Amino acid sequence: MNITNPISSQKLKWRIFNDKLFSIVMITFAFISAIPLLSILYQLVKKGYKQIRLSFFTEVAPDTMEAIMAKANHEIIPGGIANGIVGTIIIVGMASLIAIPLGLITGIYLSEASKGKMTNMVRFVVDMLQGIPSIVLGVIAYIWIVKPVTSGFSALAGSVALSIMMLPSIVRSTEETLKMIPSTLKEAALSLGVPYYKTVLKVLLPTGMSGISTGIILGISRIAGETAPLMLTALGSSAINLDITQPSSAIPLLVWEFYNDPNLIDLIWGASLVLLLIIFLLNLLAKAISKKWKVQY
Amino acid sequence: MMAVGILATLIVGSIPTFKEFGFGFIFSSDWNPTEGRESYGALPFIIGTIATSILALAFTFPFAFSIALFLGEYYKKGRMSSILKSMIDLLAGIPSVVYGLWGFYTIKPIIVELGLNAQGFGIFTSAFVLAIMIIPYASSISAEVINMVPSNLKEAAYSLGATRFEVVKNVIIPNAGSGIFAGFILAFGRAIGETMAVTMLIGNSNKIPTNLFDLGNTMASLIANQFGEAEGLKYTSLVAMGLLLFVITGILNLIGKMVMRKFTA
Protein backbone atom coordinates (compact mmCIF):
# COMPACT_ATOMS: atom_id res chain seq x y z
CA MET A 1 0.00 0.00 0.00
CA ASN A 2 1.31 3.38 -0.96
CA ILE A 3 0.62 5.84 1.81
CA THR A 4 1.62 8.85 -0.26
CA ASN A 5 -1.18 8.05 -2.65
CA PRO A 6 -3.44 11.11 -2.24
CA ILE A 7 -6.67 9.14 -2.14
CA SER A 8 -5.63 6.64 0.50
CA SER A 9 -3.90 9.30 2.57
CA GLN A 10 -7.10 11.28 2.56
CA LYS A 11 -8.97 8.20 3.62
CA LEU A 12 -6.49 7.63 6.41
CA LYS A 13 -6.89 11.17 7.58
CA TRP A 14 -10.65 10.70 7.55
CA ARG A 15 -10.34 7.56 9.64
CA ILE A 16 -8.08 9.25 12.15
CA PHE A 17 -10.42 12.21 12.27
CA ASN A 18 -13.36 9.90 12.90
CA ASP A 19 -11.47 8.20 15.66
CA LYS A 20 -10.57 11.48 17.38
CA LEU A 21 -14.09 12.83 16.98
CA PHE A 22 -15.54 9.73 18.54
CA SER A 23 -13.25 9.87 21.57
CA ILE A 24 -14.05 13.51 22.13
CA VAL A 25 -17.79 12.97 21.83
CA MET A 26 -17.61 10.01 24.14
CA ILE A 27 -15.60 11.81 26.81
CA THR A 28 -17.90 14.80 26.61
CA PHE A 29 -21.01 12.70 27.02
CA ALA A 30 -19.46 10.78 29.88
CA PHE A 31 -18.70 13.95 31.79
CA ILE A 32 -21.95 15.71 30.96
CA SER A 33 -23.48 13.22 33.36
CA ALA A 34 -21.61 15.06 36.10
CA ILE A 35 -23.66 18.19 35.61
CA PRO A 36 -26.85 16.92 37.26
CA LEU A 37 -24.84 15.52 40.13
CA LEU A 38 -23.06 18.81 40.75
CA SER A 39 -26.30 20.71 40.35
CA ILE A 40 -28.05 18.54 42.93
CA LEU A 41 -25.20 18.81 45.42
CA TYR A 42 -24.88 22.56 44.89
CA GLN A 43 -28.57 23.12 45.43
CA LEU A 44 -28.72 21.00 48.56
CA VAL A 45 -25.67 22.55 50.17
CA LYS A 46 -26.55 26.11 49.22
CA LYS A 47 -30.11 25.96 50.47
CA GLY A 48 -29.65 23.40 53.20
CA TYR A 49 -26.66 24.47 55.21
CA LYS A 50 -28.51 27.30 56.97
CA GLN A 51 -30.89 24.80 58.49
CA ILE A 52 -28.19 22.62 59.95
CA ARG A 53 -27.92 23.67 63.55
CA LEU A 54 -27.86 21.68 66.73
CA SER A 55 -31.61 22.10 67.17
CA PHE A 56 -32.14 20.64 63.73
CA PHE A 57 -31.09 17.29 65.17
CA THR A 58 -32.77 17.55 68.55
CA GLU A 59 -36.19 19.05 67.88
CA VAL A 60 -39.14 17.55 66.08
CA ALA A 61 -40.58 18.98 62.91
CA PRO A 62 -42.61 22.15 63.45
CA ASP A 63 -46.26 22.33 62.59
CA THR A 64 -47.55 24.61 59.91
CA MET A 65 -48.55 27.45 62.23
CA GLU A 66 -45.10 27.78 63.76
CA ALA A 67 -43.58 27.82 60.32
CA ILE A 68 -45.90 30.57 59.10
CA MET A 69 -45.11 32.67 62.19
CA ALA A 70 -41.40 32.31 61.73
CA LYS A 71 -41.62 33.15 58.08
CA ALA A 72 -43.66 36.24 58.80
CA ASN A 73 -40.91 37.43 61.12
CA HIS A 74 -38.23 36.55 58.55
CA GLU A 75 -36.69 34.02 60.84
CA ILE A 76 -35.45 30.56 60.07
CA ILE A 77 -38.19 28.02 60.61
CA PRO A 78 -37.70 26.48 64.06
CA GLY A 79 -37.51 22.81 64.77
CA GLY A 80 -35.71 19.97 63.17
CA ILE A 81 -35.94 16.42 62.08
CA ALA A 82 -35.35 14.54 65.32
CA ASN A 83 -38.48 12.45 64.78
CA GLY A 84 -37.22 11.47 61.36
CA ILE A 85 -33.76 10.58 62.57
CA VAL A 86 -35.08 8.42 65.40
CA GLY A 87 -37.60 6.82 63.05
CA THR A 88 -34.99 6.06 60.43
CA ILE A 89 -32.68 4.53 63.02
CA ILE A 90 -35.45 2.33 64.40
CA ILE A 91 -36.87 1.25 61.05
CA VAL A 92 -33.52 0.63 59.41
CA GLY A 93 -32.17 -1.06 62.54
CA MET A 94 -35.09 -3.43 62.69
CA ALA A 95 -34.90 -4.12 58.99
CA SER A 96 -31.25 -5.07 59.48
CA LEU A 97 -32.14 -7.32 62.39
CA ILE A 98 -34.51 -9.20 60.11
CA ALA A 99 -32.41 -9.19 56.97
CA ILE A 100 -28.88 -9.88 58.27
CA PRO A 101 -29.45 -13.36 59.78
CA LEU A 102 -31.66 -14.41 56.89
CA GLY A 103 -29.23 -13.05 54.32
CA LEU A 104 -26.21 -14.65 55.99
CA ILE A 105 -27.87 -18.05 56.17
CA THR A 106 -28.99 -17.89 52.54
CA GLY A 107 -25.59 -16.69 51.42
CA ILE A 108 -23.78 -19.46 53.30
CA TYR A 109 -26.17 -22.00 51.85
CA LEU A 110 -25.61 -20.74 48.31
CA SER A 111 -21.83 -20.85 48.63
CA GLU A 112 -21.67 -24.20 50.41
CA ALA A 113 -24.15 -26.03 48.19
CA SER A 114 -23.19 -24.25 45.02
CA LYS A 115 -24.87 -26.70 42.67
CA GLY A 116 -28.18 -28.44 42.52
CA LYS A 117 -31.76 -27.66 41.73
CA MET A 118 -32.60 -26.16 45.10
CA THR A 119 -29.61 -23.82 44.96
CA ASN A 120 -30.51 -22.60 41.51
CA MET A 121 -34.05 -21.98 42.70
CA VAL A 122 -32.85 -19.95 45.66
CA ARG A 123 -30.47 -17.96 43.48
CA PHE A 124 -33.24 -17.27 41.02
CA VAL A 125 -35.53 -16.07 43.79
CA VAL A 126 -32.86 -13.73 45.15
CA ASP A 127 -32.41 -12.31 41.64
CA MET A 128 -36.14 -11.78 41.42
CA LEU A 129 -36.25 -10.06 44.81
CA GLN A 130 -33.61 -7.63 43.66
CA GLY A 131 -35.75 -6.53 40.77
CA ILE A 132 -39.00 -5.94 42.64
CA PRO A 133 -39.89 -2.25 42.65
CA SER A 134 -39.83 -0.82 46.15
CA ILE A 135 -43.42 0.35 45.94
CA VAL A 136 -44.58 -3.23 45.41
CA LEU A 137 -42.71 -4.21 48.58
CA GLY A 138 -44.66 -1.47 50.31
CA VAL A 139 -47.91 -3.03 49.13
CA ILE A 140 -46.72 -6.43 50.33
CA ALA A 141 -45.78 -5.16 53.78
CA TYR A 142 -49.14 -3.40 53.95
CA ILE A 143 -50.97 -6.65 53.26
CA TRP A 144 -48.74 -8.73 55.54
CA ILE A 145 -48.22 -6.46 58.53
CA VAL A 146 -50.30 -3.32 58.51
CA LYS A 147 -53.63 -5.06 58.14
CA PRO A 148 -53.36 -8.26 60.19
CA VAL A 149 -50.56 -7.68 62.70
CA THR A 150 -50.52 -4.09 63.84
CA SER A 151 -53.95 -3.16 62.47
CA GLY A 152 -52.70 0.22 61.41
CA PHE A 153 -49.66 1.85 59.91
CA SER A 154 -46.55 0.96 61.84
CA ALA A 155 -42.79 1.17 61.91
CA LEU A 156 -42.66 -2.62 61.95
CA ALA A 157 -44.33 -2.84 58.55
CA GLY A 158 -41.81 -0.37 57.17
CA SER A 159 -38.98 -2.51 58.49
CA VAL A 160 -40.37 -5.62 56.87
CA ALA A 161 -40.61 -3.90 53.49
CA LEU A 162 -37.09 -2.54 53.77
CA SER A 163 -35.65 -5.82 55.01
CA ILE A 164 -36.84 -7.58 51.85
CA MET A 165 -35.15 -4.81 49.92
CA MET A 166 -31.75 -5.20 51.56
CA LEU A 167 -31.78 -8.99 51.55
CA PRO A 168 -30.35 -9.55 48.02
CA SER A 169 -27.35 -7.34 48.67
CA ILE A 170 -26.44 -9.28 51.82
CA VAL A 171 -26.97 -12.68 50.21
CA ARG A 172 -24.87 -11.74 47.21
CA SER A 173 -21.94 -10.34 49.15
CA THR A 174 -21.93 -13.27 51.58
CA GLU A 175 -21.98 -15.78 48.76
CA GLU A 176 -19.27 -14.08 46.72
CA THR A 177 -17.00 -13.53 49.71
CA LEU A 178 -17.28 -17.06 50.98
CA LYS A 179 -16.57 -18.42 47.52
CA MET A 180 -13.31 -16.49 47.46
CA ILE A 181 -12.05 -18.15 50.63
CA PRO A 182 -9.83 -21.09 49.62
CA SER A 183 -11.22 -24.48 50.44
CA THR A 184 -7.93 -25.45 52.12
CA LEU A 185 -8.89 -23.23 55.03
CA LYS A 186 -12.15 -25.06 55.50
CA GLU A 187 -10.53 -28.45 55.02
CA ALA A 188 -7.86 -27.64 57.59
CA ALA A 189 -10.51 -26.82 60.17
CA LEU A 190 -12.52 -29.93 59.35
CA SER A 191 -9.46 -32.17 59.48
CA LEU A 192 -8.73 -30.94 62.98
CA GLY A 193 -12.07 -32.39 63.97
CA VAL A 194 -13.93 -29.13 64.21
CA PRO A 195 -17.63 -29.72 63.66
CA TYR A 196 -19.10 -28.30 60.48
CA TYR A 197 -21.23 -25.59 62.04
CA LYS A 198 -18.26 -24.36 64.05
CA THR A 199 -16.13 -24.29 60.93
CA VAL A 200 -18.66 -22.08 59.24
CA LEU A 201 -19.17 -19.82 62.25
CA LYS A 202 -15.59 -19.53 63.47
CA VAL A 203 -13.49 -19.94 60.35
CA LEU A 204 -15.45 -18.95 57.26
CA LEU A 205 -17.48 -16.05 58.62
CA PRO A 206 -14.63 -14.21 60.40
CA THR A 207 -12.40 -14.63 57.35
CA GLY A 208 -15.04 -13.19 55.10
CA MET A 209 -16.13 -10.53 57.55
CA SER A 210 -14.99 -7.57 55.49
CA GLY A 211 -16.83 -8.56 52.35
CA ILE A 212 -19.95 -9.44 54.26
CA SER A 213 -20.02 -6.24 56.25
CA THR A 214 -19.48 -4.25 53.07
CA GLY A 215 -22.57 -5.90 51.65
CA ILE A 216 -24.56 -5.15 54.78
CA ILE A 217 -23.55 -1.50 54.82
CA LEU A 218 -24.35 -1.10 51.14
CA GLY A 219 -27.72 -2.71 51.82
CA ILE A 220 -28.38 -0.23 54.61
CA SER A 221 -27.38 2.72 52.46
CA ARG A 222 -29.71 1.46 49.77
CA ILE A 223 -32.73 1.38 52.06
CA ALA A 224 -31.97 4.49 54.13
CA GLY A 225 -33.21 6.79 51.40
CA GLU A 226 -36.27 4.78 50.44
CA THR A 227 -39.51 6.70 50.61
CA ALA A 228 -42.12 4.88 48.59
CA PRO A 229 -42.53 1.72 50.69
CA LEU A 230 -42.57 3.76 53.88
CA MET A 231 -45.45 5.87 52.61
CA LEU A 232 -47.60 2.77 52.54
CA THR A 233 -46.35 1.32 55.80
CA ALA A 234 -44.80 3.63 58.39
CA LEU A 235 -46.88 6.60 57.22
CA GLY A 236 -45.10 9.25 59.28
CA SER A 237 -45.64 10.87 62.63
CA SER A 238 -45.05 14.31 64.01
CA ALA A 239 -43.64 13.13 67.31
CA ILE A 240 -40.70 10.97 68.25
CA ASN A 241 -42.05 7.48 68.43
CA LEU A 242 -40.33 4.49 69.99
CA ASP A 243 -43.22 2.04 69.75
CA ILE A 244 -42.77 -0.15 66.70
CA THR A 245 -46.46 -0.91 66.39
CA GLN A 246 -47.27 2.79 65.88
CA PRO A 247 -46.80 4.96 62.81
CA SER A 248 -43.35 6.41 62.71
CA SER A 249 -41.52 9.03 60.75
CA ALA A 250 -38.28 8.71 58.82
CA ILE A 251 -36.01 11.27 57.17
CA PRO A 252 -37.15 10.52 53.60
CA LEU A 253 -40.76 10.62 54.74
CA LEU A 254 -40.16 14.03 56.29
CA VAL A 255 -38.71 15.28 53.02
CA TRP A 256 -41.90 14.14 51.33
CA GLU A 257 -44.06 15.85 53.97
CA PHE A 258 -42.12 19.11 53.73
CA TYR A 259 -42.47 18.94 49.96
CA ASN A 260 -46.25 18.73 50.27
CA ASP A 261 -46.57 21.60 52.74
CA PRO A 262 -45.64 24.91 51.11
CA ASN A 263 -44.94 26.51 54.48
CA LEU A 264 -42.31 24.01 55.44
CA ILE A 265 -40.51 24.02 52.14
CA ASP A 266 -37.38 25.60 53.60
CA LEU A 267 -36.81 22.54 55.71
CA ILE A 268 -36.63 20.23 52.69
CA TRP A 269 -33.10 21.15 51.89
CA GLY A 270 -31.71 20.62 55.35
CA ALA A 271 -33.43 17.25 55.65
CA SER A 272 -32.29 16.11 52.21
CA LEU A 273 -28.76 17.24 52.93
CA VAL A 274 -28.65 15.24 56.15
CA LEU A 275 -30.09 12.20 54.37
CA LEU A 276 -27.59 12.47 51.56
CA LEU A 277 -24.68 12.88 53.98
CA ILE A 278 -25.74 9.76 55.87
CA ILE A 279 -25.90 7.73 52.66
CA PHE A 280 -22.57 9.01 51.37
CA LEU A 281 -20.92 8.30 54.70
CA LEU A 282 -22.24 4.73 54.63
CA ASN A 283 -20.91 4.28 51.11
CA LEU A 284 -17.52 5.64 52.11
CA LEU A 285 -17.46 3.34 55.11
CA ALA A 286 -18.23 0.35 52.91
CA LYS A 287 -15.46 1.32 50.54
CA ALA A 288 -12.97 1.83 53.36
CA ILE A 289 -13.79 -1.55 54.86
CA SER A 290 -13.47 -3.40 51.61
CA LYS A 291 -10.17 -1.68 50.93
CA LYS A 292 -8.68 -2.22 54.35
CA TRP A 293 -9.68 -5.78 55.03
CA LYS A 294 -9.81 -7.23 51.62
CA VAL A 295 -9.83 -11.01 51.54
CA GLN A 296 -6.47 -11.75 50.05
CA TYR A 297 -5.18 -15.14 49.04
CA MET B 1 -40.39 -19.00 50.06
CA MET B 2 -40.59 -15.28 50.28
CA ALA B 3 -41.00 -14.68 46.57
CA VAL B 4 -43.72 -17.29 46.33
CA GLY B 5 -45.38 -15.65 49.29
CA ILE B 6 -45.18 -12.26 47.65
CA LEU B 7 -46.63 -13.51 44.41
CA ALA B 8 -49.40 -15.37 46.23
CA THR B 9 -50.25 -12.34 48.35
CA LEU B 10 -50.51 -10.12 45.33
CA ILE B 11 -52.63 -12.60 43.43
CA VAL B 12 -55.00 -13.17 46.33
CA GLY B 13 -55.23 -9.46 46.97
CA SER B 14 -56.15 -8.68 43.41
CA ILE B 15 -58.71 -11.43 42.87
CA PRO B 16 -61.75 -9.19 43.52
CA THR B 17 -60.63 -6.77 40.83
CA PHE B 18 -60.09 -9.40 38.21
CA LYS B 19 -63.40 -10.99 39.20
CA GLU B 20 -65.15 -7.70 38.65
CA PHE B 21 -63.45 -6.57 35.47
CA GLY B 22 -61.83 -9.72 34.10
CA PHE B 23 -58.83 -9.09 31.95
CA GLY B 24 -60.56 -5.96 30.81
CA PHE B 25 -58.78 -4.45 33.81
CA ILE B 26 -55.58 -4.35 31.82
CA PHE B 27 -57.12 -2.86 28.70
CA SER B 28 -59.76 -0.55 30.10
CA SER B 29 -58.87 3.11 30.16
CA ASP B 30 -61.36 4.19 32.77
CA TRP B 31 -60.29 5.07 36.30
CA ASN B 32 -63.34 6.28 38.07
CA PRO B 33 -63.59 6.11 41.84
CA THR B 34 -67.02 7.73 42.05
CA GLU B 35 -69.17 5.57 44.28
CA GLY B 36 -71.74 3.47 42.51
CA ARG B 37 -70.06 3.88 39.14
CA GLU B 38 -66.69 2.53 40.15
CA SER B 39 -64.63 1.34 37.27
CA TYR B 40 -60.92 0.75 37.23
CA GLY B 41 -58.71 0.14 34.25
CA ALA B 42 -54.95 0.02 34.14
CA LEU B 43 -54.36 1.05 30.54
CA PRO B 44 -53.55 4.76 31.07
CA PHE B 45 -51.00 3.85 33.69
CA ILE B 46 -49.45 1.06 31.70
CA ILE B 47 -49.05 3.42 28.77
CA GLY B 48 -47.74 6.15 31.04
CA THR B 49 -45.23 3.77 32.59
CA ILE B 50 -43.97 2.47 29.28
CA ALA B 51 -43.80 5.89 27.64
CA THR B 52 -41.86 7.36 30.55
CA SER B 53 -39.46 4.46 30.82
CA ILE B 54 -38.72 4.16 27.11
CA LEU B 55 -38.13 7.88 26.85
CA ALA B 56 -35.86 7.70 29.88
CA LEU B 57 -33.96 4.83 28.30
CA ALA B 58 -33.51 6.81 25.09
CA PHE B 59 -32.14 9.76 27.07
CA THR B 60 -29.84 7.55 29.09
CA PHE B 61 -28.39 5.63 26.19
CA PRO B 62 -25.74 8.05 24.85
CA PHE B 63 -24.53 8.94 28.33
CA ALA B 64 -24.49 5.48 29.83
CA PHE B 65 -22.89 4.03 26.72
CA SER B 66 -20.18 6.69 26.73
CA ILE B 67 -19.49 6.09 30.39
CA ALA B 68 -19.34 2.36 29.80
CA LEU B 69 -16.86 2.76 26.96
CA PHE B 70 -14.87 5.22 28.99
CA LEU B 71 -14.54 2.88 31.95
CA GLY B 72 -14.50 -0.41 30.09
CA GLU B 73 -12.19 0.39 27.21
CA TYR B 74 -10.63 3.83 26.93
CA TYR B 75 -9.55 4.58 30.49
CA LYS B 76 -9.63 1.43 32.55
CA LYS B 77 -7.35 2.83 35.21
CA GLY B 78 -6.08 6.18 36.32
CA ARG B 79 -7.37 9.28 37.95
CA MET B 80 -9.98 10.14 35.30
CA SER B 81 -11.66 6.80 35.57
CA SER B 82 -11.70 6.80 39.35
CA ILE B 83 -13.26 10.27 39.32
CA LEU B 84 -15.94 9.08 36.93
CA LYS B 85 -16.47 5.92 38.95
CA SER B 86 -17.02 7.72 42.21
CA MET B 87 -19.31 10.15 40.40
CA ILE B 88 -21.47 7.26 39.30
CA ASP B 89 -21.46 5.81 42.79
CA LEU B 90 -22.67 9.16 44.06
CA LEU B 91 -25.41 9.30 41.44
CA ALA B 92 -26.52 5.83 42.47
CA GLY B 93 -26.58 6.83 46.12
CA ILE B 94 -28.87 9.82 45.83
CA PRO B 95 -32.33 8.87 47.13
CA SER B 96 -35.13 9.09 44.65
CA VAL B 97 -37.03 11.66 46.68
CA VAL B 98 -34.04 14.00 46.34
CA TYR B 99 -34.05 13.47 42.59
CA GLY B 100 -37.70 14.41 42.68
CA LEU B 101 -36.90 17.64 44.51
CA TRP B 102 -34.17 18.46 42.04
CA GLY B 103 -36.54 17.80 39.16
CA PHE B 104 -39.17 20.01 40.72
CA TYR B 105 -36.92 22.95 41.58
CA THR B 106 -34.35 22.80 38.79
CA ILE B 107 -35.65 20.93 35.76
CA LYS B 108 -39.27 22.02 35.90
CA PRO B 109 -38.46 25.77 35.63
CA ILE B 110 -36.11 25.05 32.73
CA ILE B 111 -38.82 23.16 30.91
CA VAL B 112 -41.32 25.95 31.50
CA GLU B 113 -38.72 28.46 30.33
CA LEU B 114 -38.13 26.53 27.13
CA GLY B 115 -41.85 26.58 26.49
CA LEU B 116 -42.06 22.82 26.15
CA ASN B 117 -44.90 22.59 28.59
CA ALA B 118 -46.86 25.22 30.46
CA GLN B 119 -46.70 23.65 33.90
CA GLY B 120 -43.42 21.86 33.54
CA PHE B 121 -44.86 18.61 34.83
CA GLY B 122 -45.42 15.59 32.68
CA ILE B 123 -43.94 12.57 31.03
CA PHE B 124 -41.03 14.42 29.48
CA THR B 125 -39.89 15.93 32.78
CA SER B 126 -40.09 12.70 34.70
CA ALA B 127 -38.38 10.75 31.93
CA PHE B 128 -35.53 13.24 32.00
CA VAL B 129 -34.98 12.82 35.72
CA LEU B 130 -35.45 9.06 35.47
CA ALA B 131 -32.79 8.94 32.78
CA ILE B 132 -30.25 10.40 35.18
CA MET B 133 -31.30 8.01 37.91
CA ILE B 134 -30.73 4.92 35.77
CA ILE B 135 -27.37 5.98 34.31
CA PRO B 136 -25.46 4.12 37.06
CA TYR B 137 -27.32 0.85 36.50
CA ALA B 138 -27.02 0.88 32.74
CA SER B 139 -23.41 2.00 32.63
CA SER B 140 -21.88 -0.20 35.31
CA ILE B 141 -23.11 -3.44 33.78
CA SER B 142 -22.18 -2.36 30.26
CA ALA B 143 -18.71 -1.30 31.42
CA GLU B 144 -18.16 -4.71 32.95
CA VAL B 145 -19.24 -6.45 29.77
CA ILE B 146 -17.09 -4.24 27.56
CA ASN B 147 -14.17 -4.93 29.85
CA MET B 148 -14.65 -8.65 29.29
CA VAL B 149 -14.20 -8.52 25.52
CA PRO B 150 -11.12 -10.72 24.94
CA SER B 151 -8.06 -8.60 24.36
CA ASN B 152 -6.64 -10.86 21.63
CA LEU B 153 -9.62 -9.96 19.43
CA LYS B 154 -8.93 -6.28 19.96
CA GLU B 155 -5.21 -6.73 19.41
CA ALA B 156 -5.87 -8.60 16.19
CA ALA B 157 -7.91 -5.69 14.91
CA TYR B 158 -5.29 -3.16 15.96
CA SER B 159 -2.57 -5.14 14.24
CA LEU B 160 -4.56 -4.92 11.02
CA GLY B 161 -4.33 -1.15 11.36
CA ALA B 162 -7.77 -0.44 12.75
CA THR B 163 -8.27 2.79 14.63
CA ARG B 164 -9.74 2.70 18.10
CA PHE B 165 -13.11 3.82 16.82
CA GLU B 166 -13.10 0.98 14.31
CA VAL B 167 -12.24 -1.48 17.06
CA VAL B 168 -15.16 -0.19 19.11
CA LYS B 169 -17.49 -0.38 16.15
CA ASN B 170 -16.42 -3.70 14.69
CA VAL B 171 -15.08 -5.70 17.61
CA ILE B 172 -16.42 -4.44 20.90
CA ILE B 173 -20.00 -3.71 19.96
CA PRO B 174 -20.65 -7.02 18.16
CA ASN B 175 -18.98 -8.89 21.02
CA ALA B 176 -20.46 -7.09 23.98
CA GLY B 177 -23.72 -6.11 22.34
CA SER B 178 -25.92 -8.65 24.06
CA GLY B 179 -24.41 -7.85 27.43
CA ILE B 180 -24.90 -4.14 26.91
CA PHE B 181 -28.46 -4.89 25.89
CA ALA B 182 -28.94 -6.83 29.12
CA GLY B 183 -27.61 -3.91 31.13
CA PHE B 184 -30.10 -1.58 29.54
CA ILE B 185 -32.95 -4.06 30.06
CA LEU B 186 -32.13 -4.16 33.77
CA ALA B 187 -32.03 -0.36 33.84
CA PHE B 188 -35.38 -0.34 32.08
CA GLY B 189 -36.80 -2.50 34.85
CA ARG B 190 -35.52 0.03 37.38
CA ALA B 191 -37.14 2.88 35.50
CA ILE B 192 -40.49 1.11 35.45
CA GLY B 193 -40.51 0.52 39.18
CA GLU B 194 -39.22 3.94 40.19
CA THR B 195 -41.79 5.75 42.27
CA MET B 196 -40.98 8.88 44.18
CA ALA B 197 -39.31 11.07 41.60
CA VAL B 198 -41.97 10.21 39.05
CA THR B 199 -44.81 10.85 41.47
CA MET B 200 -43.43 14.31 42.14
CA LEU B 201 -43.01 15.21 38.49
CA ILE B 202 -45.49 13.47 36.26
CA GLY B 203 -48.55 15.51 37.15
CA ASN B 204 -50.77 12.60 38.17
CA SER B 205 -53.50 12.66 35.58
CA ASN B 206 -55.60 9.56 35.05
CA LYS B 207 -56.12 9.99 31.32
CA ILE B 208 -54.21 8.31 28.56
CA PRO B 209 -51.36 10.67 27.66
CA THR B 210 -51.51 11.81 24.05
CA ASN B 211 -48.07 13.33 23.59
CA LEU B 212 -44.70 13.35 25.29
CA PHE B 213 -45.30 16.59 27.13
CA ASP B 214 -48.68 15.53 28.42
CA LEU B 215 -49.40 14.88 32.04
CA GLY B 216 -49.67 11.25 32.91
CA ASN B 217 -49.31 8.72 35.65
CA THR B 218 -47.30 5.56 36.03
CA MET B 219 -48.35 2.40 37.78
CA ALA B 220 -45.92 2.99 40.62
CA SER B 221 -46.89 6.62 41.14
CA LEU B 222 -50.58 5.74 41.06
CA ILE B 223 -50.07 3.24 43.88
CA ALA B 224 -48.06 5.78 45.86
CA ASN B 225 -50.71 8.45 45.41
CA GLN B 226 -53.89 6.55 46.03
CA PHE B 227 -53.03 3.61 48.23
CA GLY B 228 -53.36 5.52 51.48
CA GLU B 229 -57.07 6.19 51.30
CA ALA B 230 -58.03 3.23 49.15
CA GLU B 231 -60.65 0.73 50.20
CA GLY B 232 -62.73 -2.01 48.65
CA LEU B 233 -62.51 -2.34 44.92
CA LYS B 234 -60.07 0.53 44.58
CA TYR B 235 -57.74 -1.11 47.06
CA THR B 236 -57.82 -4.44 45.27
CA SER B 237 -57.32 -2.70 41.95
CA LEU B 238 -54.21 -1.04 43.30
CA VAL B 239 -52.96 -4.40 44.54
CA ALA B 240 -53.64 -5.78 41.07
CA MET B 241 -51.58 -2.90 39.70
CA GLY B 242 -48.79 -3.98 42.04
CA LEU B 243 -49.10 -7.51 40.66
CA LEU B 244 -48.82 -6.23 37.10
CA LEU B 245 -45.79 -4.19 38.03
CA PHE B 246 -44.23 -7.19 39.74
CA VAL B 247 -44.82 -9.41 36.71
CA ILE B 248 -43.50 -6.89 34.20
CA THR B 249 -40.33 -6.10 36.13
CA GLY B 250 -39.89 -9.80 36.87
CA ILE B 251 -39.99 -10.69 33.18
CA LEU B 252 -37.61 -7.88 32.25
CA ASN B 253 -35.22 -8.96 34.97
CA LEU B 254 -35.35 -12.54 33.81
CA ILE B 255 -34.52 -11.57 30.24
CA GLY B 256 -31.66 -9.40 31.40
CA LYS B 257 -30.24 -12.02 33.70
CA MET B 258 -30.55 -14.74 31.09
CA VAL B 259 -28.69 -12.71 28.47
CA MET B 260 -26.04 -11.87 31.06
CA ARG B 261 -25.59 -15.50 32.02
CA LYS B 262 -25.23 -16.55 28.41
CA PHE B 263 -22.60 -13.88 28.08
CA THR B 264 -20.51 -14.87 31.08
CA ALA B 265 -20.76 -18.61 30.46
Interface residues (C-beta under 8 A of the other chain):
Chain A: R15 I16 N18 D19 F22 S23 V25 M26 I27 T28 F29 A30 F31 I32 S33 A34 P36 L37 S39 I40 Q43 L44 V125 D127 M128 L129 Q130 G131 I132 P133 S134 I135 V136 G138 V139 I140 Y142 I143 W144 I164 L167 S221 A224 G225 E226 T227 A228 M231 L232 L235 P252 V255 W256 Y259 I268 S272 L275 L276 I279 F280 N283
Chain B: M2 A3 I6 T9 L10 G13 P62 F63 F65 S66 I67 L69 F70 Y74 L84 M87 I88 D89 L90 L91 G93 I94 P95 S96 V97 V98 Y99 G100 L101 W102 F104 Y105 T106 I132 I135 T163 R164 F165 E166 V168 L186 G189 I192 G193 E194 T195 M196 T199 M200 A220 I223 A224 F227 G228 L238 V239 G242 L245 F246 T249 G250 L252 N253 L254 K257
